[in-house]
Amino acid sequence: MSTIEAYIGDLDRRLRGSAKAKADLLTEARDGLTDAAEAYRAGGVEEAEAERRAVADFGPAAVIARDYQAELALRGDIGTLWKVIVGVPLIQVGWELARIWTYGDWSGKPNPDWYLAVIEIFGVLVLVPPVIGAVSLFGARRLGRRLDSVSLGKVTRWTVGAAASTNLLALLLLTVGTTVLDPSMLNVSLACNVLAAGWVAFSFWLLPSAFRPRPALAA
């Protein structure tokens, strides 16, 4: 095995995260090392020594792995933000369409003022998570020029947590308000119930991705 491949293998064993994102980083590292080794060979250095020098210039695997691990975590957080931006509106629209298709217009006695206020607050809160996600993505691009991956990752994780918490707060407010008014209103239709359960599950899935410890580097 060549020195470069042994080095890439060492990096691979140390990293934890998305297989695709890790493969991308390792490919970039391999290409950079290969180019550096070719430059040394063009200067008259033998192949084995050229690869050794290229690896030495690149830096110890333990040090590079820390930077790469932070980059992997950041890419994962950005992927989660995209899920917030797309997922929350899709579930909400899906629920509304399912309600219209399976239940139709709301009927029965007029709702009291306090419940109408709950509905209005819910409508505002449910818009906040995708807005937080969009602002965070925009900010990540701008802050990426000033912050390293570790610091930027902390910012994105907290914004994911804020988005998930706000989404859960909206669902909790609507559920409690509806239960107090008329528990039977929670059972709109099977399709709506399934989408509502998925909405809650999605929100709880987001929280660990925001607050769980970052993957540890392999020794």
C-alpha positions in Angstrom: 0.0 0.0 0.0 1.3 3.4 -0.9 2.0 6.1 1.7 -0.9 8.2 0.5 -3.4 5.3 0.6 -2.2 4.3 4.1 -2.7 7.9 5.2 -6.2 8.1 3.7 -7.0 4.8 5.4 -5.9 6.2 8.7 -8.1 9.3 8.2 -11.0 7.1 7.2 -10.8 5.0 10.4 -10.7 8.2 12.6 -13.8 9.9 11.1 -17.4 9.4 12.0 -20.4 10.7 10.0 -22.2 10.5 6.8 -20.6 8.0 4.4 -21.1 10.3 1.4 -19.8 13.4 3.1 -16.8 11.5 4.5 -16.1 10.0 1.0 -16.1 13.5 -0.4 -13.6 14.8 2.2 -11.3 11.8 1.7 -11.4 12.2 -2.1 -10.4 15.8 -1.7 -7.6 14.8 0.6 -6.4 12.1 -1.7 -6.5 14.4 -4.8 -4.5 17.1 -2.9 -1.9 14.6 -1.7 -1.6 13.1 -5.2 -1.1 16.6 -6.7 1.6 17.4 -4.1 3.4 14.1 -4.7 3.4 14.7 -8.5 4.9 18.1 -7.9 7.7 16.6 -5.9 8.2 13.9 -8.6 8.4 16.6 -11.3 11.2 18.1 -9.3 13.2 14.8 -9.5 12.1 13.2 -6.2 11.5 9.4 -6.3 7.9 8.2 -6.0 8.0 6.8 -2.4 9.8 9.9 -1.1 7.5 12.2 -3.0 4.5 10.6 -1.3 6.2 10.7 2.1 6.9 14.4 1.7 3.4 15.1 0.5 1.9 13.4 3.5 4.3 15.2 5.9 3.3 18.6 4.4 -0.4 17.7 4.7 -0.1 17.2 8.5 -0.6 14.5 11.1 -3.7 12.4 10.6 -4.8 13.0 14.2 -4.8 16.8 13.6 -6.4 16.7 10.2 -9.1 14.3 11.4 -10.2 16.9 14.1 -10.8 19.5 11.4 -12.5 17.0 9.1 -14.7 15.7 11.9 -15.9 19.3 12.6 -16.6 19.7 8.9 -18.6 16.5 8.8 -20.7 17.6 11.8 -21.3 21.0 10.1 -22.4 19.3 6.9 -24.8 17.1 8.9 -26.3 20.2 10.7 -26.8 22.0 7.4 -28.5 19.0 6.0 -30.8 19.0 9.0 -31.6 22.7 8.5 -32.7 21.8 4.9 -35.0 19.2 6.4 -36.5 21.8 8.6 -37.0 24.3 5.8 -38.7 21.7 3.5 -40.1 19.2 6.0 -42.2 21.4 8.2 -44.1 23.2 5.4 -44.6 20.0 3.5 -46.1 18.2 6.6 -48.4 21.2 7.3 -49.6 21.5 3.7 -50.1 17.7 3.6 -52.2 17.8 6.8 -54.4 20.6 5.4 -54.9 18.8 2.1 -55.7 15.6 3.9 -58.2 17.5 6.2 -59.9 19.0 3.1 -60.0 15.7 1.3 -61.1 13.4 4.2 -63.1 15.8 6.4 -64.0 18.9 4.5 -64.8 22.3 6.0 -64.9 22.6 9.7 -68.4 22.6 11.0 -70.3 22.8 14.3 -70.7 25.5 16.8 -68.5 28.7 16.5 -65.2 28.5 18.2 -64.7 30.7 21.3 -62.4 33.7 21.0 -59.6 32.1 23.1 -59.4 29.2 20.7 -59.3 31.4 17.7 -56.3 33.1 19.4 -54.7 29.7 19.8 -55.2 29.0 16.1 -53.6 32.4 15.2 -50.6 31.9 17.5 -50.1 28.4 16.1 -50.2 29.7 12.6 -47.4 32.2 13.5 -45.3 29.7 15.4 -45.4 27.0 12.7 -43.9 29.5 10.2 -41.0 30.2 12.5 -39.0 26.9 12.1 -38.5 27.2 8.3 -37.7 30.9 8.7 -35.1 30.1 11.3 -33.6 27.4 9.0 -33.4 29.7 6.0 -31.8 32.5 8.1 -29.4 30.1 9.6 -28.3 28.8 6.2 -27.8 32.3 4.9 -25.9 33.2 8.0 -23.8 30.0 7.8 -22.6 31.1 4.3 -21.6 34.5 5.6 -20.1 33.4 8.8 -18.2 30.6 7.1 -15.7 33.2 6.0 -15.0 34.2 9.6 -15.6 31.2 11.8 -14.0 27.7 11.7 -16.1 24.6 11.3 -16.3 24.0 15.1 -17.6 27.4 15.9 -20.0 27.5 13.0 -21.2 24.0 13.9 -22.3 25.3 17.3 -24.3 28.1 15.8 -26.1 25.8 13.3 -26.8 23.2 16.1 -28.5 25.8 18.3 -30.6 27.1 15.4 -31.7 23.6 14.6 -32.6 23.2 18.3 -34.5 26.5 18.3 -36.5 25.5 15.1 -37.4 22.1 16.6 -38.4 23.5 19.9 -40.6 26.1 18.3 -42.2 23.5 16.1 -43.0 21.3 19.2 -44.3 24.4 21.0 -46.7 25.1 18.2 -48.0 21.5 18.1 -48.3 21.4 21.9 -50.3 24.7 22.0 -52.7 23.5 19.3 -53.1 20.0 20.9 -53.7 21.3 24.4 -56.1 24.0 23.2 -58.1 21.6 21.1 -58.2 19.0 23.9 -59.6 21.7 26.3 -62.2 22.8 23.7 -63.3 19.4 22.4 -61.1 16.3 22.4 -63.1 14.7 19.6 -61.7 17.4 17.3 -58.2 15.7 17.5 -59.6 12.8 15.6 -60.2 14.5 12.3 -59.4 11.5 10.0 -57.0 8.6 9.8 -54.9 10.4 7.2 -54.7 13.6 9.4 -53.9 11.5 12.4 -51.1 9.7 10.7 -49.6 13.0 9.4 -50.0 14.6 12.8 -48.1 11.7 14.4 -45.4 12.0 11.8 -45.2 15.8 12.5 -44.6 15.1 16.2 -42.1 12.3 15.4 -40.2 14.6 13.0 -40.0 17.3 15.6 -38.6 15.0 18.2 -36.2 13.6 15.7 -34.8 17.1 15.1 -34.0 17.7 18.8 -31.3 15.0 19.3 -29.6 16.1 16.1 -29.3 19.5 17.6 -28.2 18.6 21.2 -26.5 15.2 21.0 -22.7 15.1 21.5 -20.6 15.3 18.4 -19.2 11.9 17.2 -15.9 11.1 18.9 -12.7 10.6 16.8 -11.4 7.0 16.7 -8.1 6.6 18.5 
